[in-house]
């Protein structure tokens, strides 16, 4: 069986969003490194027993890493069918995660909900991926 992939030039937008997501993950990681220094939380301690604010920094990073594999797969697959819509949805997810992290960094975990709009991007990526699968299967 031979599989030939032809990428539309617009798929480049998807690739750019993948690269931007890497920059975003590094920003989150550097914020945790900074928080370790400020709140005196040495390695390899994952969570602090004396600093809830540090834990908020760590949690914002960890939660994003938990969602990241799903995000990347949906972005790359959905982007094969709808590259511009998927790239825009990826940017919405990243912006939502930035708002989520900034809210969490306040030390009030309820403020992380400021980033809930990012799920709109993730849902659109999921729909794009399902449509792509249905077209591959020639069901639609």
Number of C-alpha atoms within 10 A of each C-alpha: 3 4 5 6 7 8 12 12 8 14 19 15 18 27 16 13 21 19 11 15 19 12 12 16 18 13 14 23 17 13 19 22 17 14 20 22 12 10 15 13 20 12 9 6 9 13 18 17 10 11 15 15 18 28 24 25 26 24 19 25 23 15 13 18 14 10 11 14 11 13 22 18 14 23 30 22 20 25 28 21 21 21 24 16 19 30 26 18 25 30 21 19 25 24 18 23 27 22 20 25 27 19 21 26 22 14 17 12 18 11 16 22 16 17 21 14 16 22 16 15 24 25 15 20 30 20 15 24 23 16 17 19 16 12 12 11 9 8 8 9
